[in-house]
Amino acid sequence: MGQKGFFQTKAGRLTIAFLVIAVACVLIVTGLQSDGNGLCTVGFLMIVAAMLYSPVKMYLIDRIHGK
């Protein structure tokens, strides 16, 4: 069996979620400075999606696939 790449491990996936949260924070700050509600909304949705990724994967996706 071959080795998994870093981004295929749990730590790698959580690192990607952290990077998404960091980018979303930049979007929110940019949206607040330019008075753009759309950027703030997109940033907020990215944060929510990144934070919900791990629990959804663990409790729903993995249980459906039987892992």
Summary of the structure (lengths in Angstrom):
residues: 67
radius of gyration: 15.3
end to end distance: 17.5
largest distance: 52.0
contacts: 166
relative contact order: 0.13
helix: 84%
strand: 0%
